[in-house]
Amino acid sequence: MEQTGDPHEALFLVLSYLPLLQLLSMSQVTKSLRHAVRSDVLIWMDLVVEKPLNYRLSDQNLIRIASNAQGRLRTLALLGCFKITDHGLRRVIYANPLISKLYVPACTGLTPEIILEATKTLTKLKQVKIDSIPNFKQEHLQELINHFPHTTRKKPRFYHKYGNSNFRALDEDTSSIDVEECPKCKEVKLVFDCPRESCGCLGCGNCIQRCEGCGICLSNEDDEQLGETLCNDILCLDCWLAFRKCDYCNKSFCPRHADEQLTGPGGFVCENCKMKLLDNE
């Protein structure tokens, strides 16, 4: 049953700070909140779609949600929204010519052509993040570089957060383009430096194996000092010791999946062990 009383005025002040999922949920609480959410253009000017909405967002939903900005969208961040196609993105960018940040990493339904079209259409565009867009070749990258002639190379040290649906970490990288040509395999990907000052390695994740915790490169000599994780990601021993382990299997979460940790009846329990405990009851 819908509430009849109006919410406290302070609640309206926090709307612009809410993640998209909470904002959409808030619009279903009362008529006054629904009106506030739909009519306030300011809270829609930076549209960020992360987990868990990224798995469900379709072209139609994106177009509808973006329309709340009334053509004044500044940031469009679709992190891992694999259902979004060129059609949906095209509709949004042409309706919002003021977009200055376009983040679409792991949006595998997009093509390089729509990215290049966006750079030509959006005259205010300053940053594009396109990691894991399929079939992105060197000629596409060169066209992007020509559009951003003053781009600088600045990669995040904690690279594991960068491509994993984490807007805050993504936004900390101030470079105009996130991808570049890997000096080893020559493919267009995210390329990282080693945080160790004594090491000058440079390469993509496929060419250089790195710790998911601190980003240091892991050579064959490090194999005996690698920590086992629940997701089969690789951690150096120092990082493995720093993360909490499952009380039953003693495997660690890596930083990419730290938000998925569970607490069971016996303390800290991973999903696999929790299921085994339930089966034994």
One Martini backbone bead per residue (centre of mass of N, CA, C, O) as a GRO file, in nm:
protein
  281
    1MET     BB    1   0.097   0.036   0.022
    2GLU     BB    2   0.073   0.360  -0.011
    3GLN     BB    3   0.196   0.629   0.115
    4THR     BB    4   0.063   0.938   0.259
    5GLY     BB    5   0.314   1.050   0.360
    6ASP     BB    6   0.566   1.264   0.361
    7PRO     BB    7   0.879   1.291   0.331
    8HIS     BB    8   1.156   1.397   0.431
    9GLU     BB    9   1.340   1.662   0.316
   10ALA     BB   10   1.626   1.526   0.333
   11LEU     BB   11   1.579   1.306   0.116
   12PHE     BB   12   1.604   1.501  -0.136
   13LEU     BB   13   1.917   1.567  -0.093
   14VAL     BB   14   2.025   1.254  -0.162
   15LEU     BB   15   1.954   1.173  -0.457
   16SER     BB   16   2.231   1.258  -0.608
   17TYR     BB   17   2.396   1.014  -0.432
   18LEU     BB   18   2.260   0.784  -0.564
   19PRO     BB   19   2.240   0.506  -0.698
   20LEU     BB   20   2.055   0.387  -0.948
   21LEU     BB   21   1.900   0.164  -0.801
   22GLN     BB   22   1.802   0.345  -0.563
   23LEU     BB   23   1.665   0.559  -0.736
   24LEU     BB   24   1.453   0.375  -0.866
   25SER     BB   25   1.332   0.276  -0.598
   26MET     BB   26   1.250   0.557  -0.483
   27SER     BB   27   1.030   0.613  -0.714
   28GLN     BB   28   0.827   0.380  -0.564
   29VAL     BB   29   0.725   0.493  -0.287
   30THR     BB   30   0.620   0.787  -0.375
   31LYS     BB   31   0.486   1.051  -0.538
   32SER     BB   32   0.692   1.267  -0.449
   33LEU     BB   33   0.945   1.105  -0.523
   34ARG     BB   34   0.878   1.048  -0.815
   35HIS     BB   35   0.874   1.346  -0.896
   36ALA     BB   36   1.162   1.419  -0.806
   37VAL     BB   37   1.317   1.216  -0.983
   38ARG     BB   38   1.188   1.300  -1.270
   39SER     BB   39   1.234   1.635  -1.246
   40ASP     BB   40   1.542   1.614  -1.171
   41VAL     BB   41   1.805   1.669  -1.374
   42LEU     BB   42   2.069   1.665  -1.198
   43ILE     BB   43   2.053   1.346  -1.116
   44TRP     BB   44   2.100   1.266  -1.449
   45MET     BB   45   2.385   1.378  -1.566
   46ASP     BB   46   2.513   1.111  -1.419
   47LEU     BB   47   2.534   0.800  -1.574
   48VAL     BB   48   2.552   0.493  -1.376
   49VAL     BB   49   2.620   0.148  -1.469
   50GLU     BB   50   2.616  -0.124  -1.258
   51LYS     BB   51   2.604  -0.336  -1.035
   52PRO     BB   52   2.330  -0.531  -1.136
   53LEU     BB   53   2.215  -0.368  -1.392
   54ASN     BB   54   2.408  -0.446  -1.631
   55TYR     BB   55   2.266  -0.731  -1.694
   56ARG     BB   56   1.966  -0.580  -1.776
   57LEU     BB   57   2.033  -0.367  -1.972
   58SER     BB   58   1.869  -0.208  -2.229
   59ASP     BB   59   1.801  -0.004  -2.479
   60GLN     BB   60   1.522   0.093  -2.378
   61ASN     BB   61   1.611   0.160  -2.086
   62LEU     BB   62   1.831   0.360  -2.153
   63ILE     BB   63   1.660   0.567  -2.306
   64ARG     BB   64   1.465   0.622  -2.072
   65ILE     BB   65   1.668   0.710  -1.852
   66ALA     BB   66   1.822   0.933  -2.019
   67SER     BB   67   1.567   1.125  -2.056
   68ASN     BB   68   1.587   1.264  -1.768
   69ALA     BB   69   1.817   1.474  -1.872
   70GLN     BB   70   1.719   1.642  -2.119
   71GLY     BB   71   2.009   1.659  -2.287
   72ARG     BB   72   2.232   1.689  -2.014
   73LEU     BB   73   2.441   1.482  -2.041
   74ARG     BB   74   2.780   1.409  -1.920
   75THR     BB   75   2.769   1.106  -1.808
   76LEU     BB   76   2.846   0.778  -1.959
   77ALA     BB   77   2.825   0.470  -1.767
   78LEU     BB   78   2.882   0.140  -1.904
   79LEU     BB   79   2.937  -0.147  -1.703
   80GLY     BB   80   2.893  -0.435  -1.858
   81CYS     BB   81   2.666  -0.381  -2.096
   82PHE     BB   82   2.592  -0.639  -2.312
   83LYS     BB   83   2.295  -0.538  -2.431
   84ILE     BB   84   2.421  -0.308  -2.565
   85THR     BB   85   2.390  -0.126  -2.860
   86ASP     BB   86   2.431   0.087  -3.114
   87HIS     BB   87   2.142   0.190  -3.110
   88GLY     BB   88   2.124   0.286  -2.815
   89LEU     BB   89   2.374   0.471  -2.810
   90ARG     BB   90   2.295   0.655  -3.043
   91ARG     BB   91   2.037   0.775  -2.917
   92VAL     BB   92   2.184   0.907  -2.673
   93ILE     BB   93   2.408   1.087  -2.810
   94TYR     BB   94   2.208   1.257  -2.989
   95ALA     BB   95   2.039   1.357  -2.725
   96ASN     BB   96   2.352   1.414  -2.586
   97PRO     BB   97   2.590   1.652  -2.676
   98LEU     BB   98   2.738   1.699  -2.368
   99ILE     BB   99   2.917   1.467  -2.355
  100SER     BB  100   3.245   1.397  -2.183
  101LYS     BB  101   3.182   1.095  -2.075
  102LEU     BB  102   3.272   0.762  -2.211
  103TYR     BB  103   3.176   0.450  -2.058
  104VAL     BB  104   3.227   0.101  -2.215
  105PRO     BB  105   3.323  -0.142  -2.060
  106ALA     BB  106   3.232  -0.457  -2.163
  107CYS     BB  107   3.050  -0.379  -2.421
  108THR     BB  108   2.999  -0.641  -2.640
  109GLY     BB  109   2.760  -0.505  -2.831
  110LEU     BB  110   2.973  -0.328  -2.944
  111THR     BB  111   3.140  -0.119  -3.177
  112PRO     BB  112   3.388   0.071  -3.313
  113GLU     BB  113   3.203   0.258  -3.484
  114ILE     BB  114   3.040   0.392  -3.247
  115ILE     BB  115   3.282   0.522  -3.112
  116LEU     BB  116   3.369   0.701  -3.351
  117GLU     BB  117   3.096   0.842  -3.380
  118ALA     BB  118   3.098   0.975  -3.098
  119THR     BB  119   3.358   1.152  -3.136
  120LYS     BB  120   3.219   1.320  -3.371
  121THR     BB  121   2.950   1.411  -3.219
  122LEU     BB  122   3.101   1.479  -2.944
  123THR     BB  123   3.240   1.790  -2.876
  124LYS     BB  124   3.290   1.743  -2.542
  125LEU     BB  125   3.475   1.511  -2.555
  126LYS     BB  126   3.743   1.368  -2.325
  127GLN     BB  127   3.644   1.060  -2.261
  128VAL     BB  128   3.736   0.710  -2.319
  129LYS     BB  129   3.610   0.374  -2.228
  130ILE     BB  130   3.695   0.048  -2.414
  131ASP     BB  131   3.735  -0.204  -2.276
  132SER     BB  132   3.644  -0.496  -2.454
  133ILE     BB  133   3.593  -0.417  -2.734
  134PRO     BB  134   3.526  -0.564  -3.010
  135ASN     BB  135   3.749  -0.539  -3.274
  136PHE     BB  136   3.982  -0.355  -3.177
  137LYS     BB  137   4.201  -0.175  -3.368
  138GLN     BB  138   4.463   0.014  -3.472
  139GLU     BB  139   4.293   0.201  -3.660
  140HIS     BB  140   4.097   0.288  -3.438
  141LEU     BB  141   4.303   0.405  -3.242
  142GLN     BB  142   4.422   0.621  -3.430
  143GLU     BB  143   4.159   0.781  -3.454
  144LEU     BB  144   4.142   0.851  -3.156
  145ILE     BB  145   4.414   0.996  -3.131
  146ASN     BB  146   4.338   1.221  -3.336
  147HIS     BB  147   4.109   1.330  -3.144
  148PHE     BB  148   4.340   1.297  -2.896
  149PRO     BB  149   4.638   1.459  -2.910
  150HIS     BB  150   4.674   1.509  -2.569
  151THR     BB  151   4.722   1.243  -2.465
  152THR     BB  152   4.786   1.058  -2.165
  153ARG     BB  153   4.980   0.830  -1.979
  154LYS     BB  154   4.762   0.689  -1.715
  155LYS     BB  155   4.786   0.432  -1.489
  156PRO     BB  156   4.663   0.224  -1.272
  157ARG     BB  157   4.784   0.036  -1.024
  158PHE     BB  158   4.497  -0.098  -0.959
  159TYR     BB  159   4.389  -0.279  -1.217
  160HIS     BB  160   4.156  -0.467  -1.107
  161LYS     BB  161   3.937  -0.229  -1.079
  162TYR     BB  162   3.910  -0.101  -1.366
  163GLY     BB  163   3.758  -0.363  -1.532
  164ASN     BB  164   3.521  -0.404  -1.273
  165SER     BB  165   3.273  -0.219  -1.230
  166ASN     BB  166   3.439   0.063  -1.133
  167PHE     BB  167   3.394   0.391  -1.137
  168ARG     BB  168   3.597   0.525  -0.949
  169ALA     BB  169   3.850   0.390  -1.071
  170LEU     BB  170   3.795   0.478  -1.362
  171ASP     BB  171   3.792   0.799  -1.302
  172GLU     BB  172   4.101   0.821  -1.207
  173ASP     BB  173   4.160   0.801  -1.501
  174THR     BB  174   4.278   1.084  -1.701
  175SER     BB  175   4.279   0.966  -1.960
  176SER     BB  176   4.133   0.968  -2.272
  177ILE     BB  177   4.255   0.672  -2.317
  178ASP     BB  178   4.278   0.340  -2.208
  179VAL     BB  179   4.393   0.223  -2.458
  180GLU     BB  180   4.655   0.021  -2.622
  181GLU     BB  181   4.943  -0.090  -2.753
  182CYS     BB  182   5.092  -0.374  -2.712
  183PRO     BB  183   5.439  -0.441  -2.710
  184LYS     BB  184   5.399  -0.759  -2.752
  185CYS     BB  185   5.111  -0.832  -2.921
  186LYS     BB  186   4.973  -0.563  -3.064
  187GLU     BB  187   4.721  -0.518  -2.904
  188VAL     BB  188   4.417  -0.369  -2.803
  189LYS     BB  189   4.469  -0.266  -2.465
  190LEU     BB  190   4.539  -0.294  -2.153
  191VAL     BB  191   4.822  -0.122  -2.007
  192PHE     BB  192   5.089  -0.207  -1.772
  193ASP     BB  193   5.265  -0.133  -1.503
  194CYS     BB  194   5.497  -0.181  -1.262
  195PRO     BB  195   5.514  -0.097  -0.924
  196ARG     BB  196   5.799  -0.172  -0.943
  197GLU     BB  197   6.083   0.016  -0.971
  198SER     BB  198   6.279  -0.230  -1.069
  199CYS     BB  199   6.054  -0.253  -1.292
  200GLY     BB  200   5.988  -0.236  -1.669
  201CYS     BB  201   5.724  -0.353  -1.726
  202LEU     BB  202   5.507  -0.393  -2.031
  203GLY     BB  203   5.157  -0.494  -2.043
  204CYS     BB  204   4.921  -0.706  -2.076
  205GLY     BB  205   4.740  -0.957  -1.919
  206ASN     BB  206   4.833  -1.184  -2.127
  207CYS     BB  207   5.154  -1.126  -2.117
  208ILE     BB  208   5.127  -1.039  -1.800
  209GLN     BB  209   5.147  -1.164  -1.493
  210ARG     BB  210   4.932  -1.058  -1.219
  211CYS     BB  211   4.847  -0.926  -0.935
  212GLU     BB  212   4.524  -0.857  -0.804
  213GLY     BB  213   4.624  -0.661  -0.573
  214CYS     BB  214   4.909  -0.489  -0.680
  215GLY     BB  215   5.028  -0.558  -0.995
  216ILE     BB  216   5.252  -0.736  -0.999
  217CYS     BB  217   5.472  -0.923  -1.141
  218LEU     BB  218   5.482  -1.284  -1.234
  219SER     BB  219   5.708  -1.510  -1.219
  220ASN     BB  220   5.832  -1.827  -1.208
  221GLU     BB  221   5.967  -1.776  -0.923
  222ASP     BB  222   5.667  -1.721  -0.782
  223ASP     BB  223   5.492  -1.985  -0.775
  224GLU     BB  224   5.544  -2.074  -0.465
  225GLN     BB  225   5.403  -1.767  -0.370
  226LEU     BB  226   5.112  -1.830  -0.435
  227GLY     BB  227   4.779  -1.754  -0.387
  228GLU     BB  228   4.474  -1.897  -0.318
  229THR     BB  229   4.161  -1.864  -0.477
  230LEU     BB  230   3.819  -1.881  -0.540
  231CYS     BB  231   3.860  -1.764  -0.861
  232ASN     BB  232   4.168  -1.817  -0.972
  233ASP     BB  233   4.320  -1.595  -0.898
  234ILE     BB  234   4.615  -1.396  -0.851
  235LEU     BB  235   4.841  -1.395  -0.568
  236CYS     BB  236   5.047  -1.278  -0.373
  237LEU     BB  237   5.149  -1.346  -0.064
  238ASP     BB  238   5.094  -1.070   0.067
  239CYS     BB  239   4.796  -1.047  -0.033
  240TRP     BB  240   4.689  -1.313   0.077
  241LEU     BB  241   4.741  -1.239   0.380
  242ALA     BB  242   4.546  -0.975   0.378
  243PHE     BB  243   4.315  -1.162   0.319
  244ARG     BB  244   4.036  -1.309   0.384
  245LYS     BB  245   3.933  -1.628   0.482
  246CYS     BB  246   3.803  -1.919   0.475
  247ASP     BB  247   3.726  -2.121   0.750
  248TYR     BB  248   3.747  -2.397   0.568
  249CYS     BB  249   3.946  -2.362   0.292
  250ASN     BB  250   4.150  -2.103   0.296
  251LYS     BB  251   4.044  -1.914   0.086
  252SER     BB  252   4.071  -1.628  -0.110
  253PHE     BB  253   3.988  -1.322  -0.186
  254CYS     BB  254   3.977  -1.104  -0.428
  255PRO     BB  255   3.928  -0.776  -0.511
  256ARG     BB  256   3.705  -0.835  -0.733
  257HIS     BB  257   3.535  -1.026  -0.492
  258ALA     BB  258   3.494  -0.884  -0.209
  259ASP     BB  259   3.172  -0.821  -0.236
  260GLU     BB  260   3.103  -1.159  -0.213
  261GLN     BB  261   3.121  -1.204   0.070
  262LEU     BB  262   3.048  -1.432   0.336
  263THR     BB  263   2.825  -1.507   0.618
  264GLY     BB  264   2.803  -1.764   0.836
  265PRO     BB  265   2.747  -1.973   1.104
  266GLY     BB  266   3.085  -2.007   1.124
  267GLY     BB  267   3.136  -1.726   0.975
  268PHE     BB  268   3.359  -1.724   0.728
  269VAL     BB  269   3.196  -1.805   0.411
  270CYS     BB  270   3.185  -1.952   0.130
  271GLU     BB  271   2.980  -2.068  -0.108
  272ASN     BB  272   3.077  -2.361  -0.125
  273CYS     BB  273   3.077  -2.419   0.184
  274LYS     BB  274   2.786  -2.343   0.239
  275MET     BB  275   2.660  -2.569   0.066
  276LYS     BB  276   2.789  -2.806   0.222
  277LEU     BB  277   2.660  -2.741   0.496
  278LEU     BB  278   2.365  -2.767   0.400
  279ASP     BB  279   2.389  -3.069   0.300
  280ASN     BB  280   2.472  -3.175   0.605
  281GLU     BB  281   2.197  -3.107   0.764
   0.00000   0.00000   0.00000
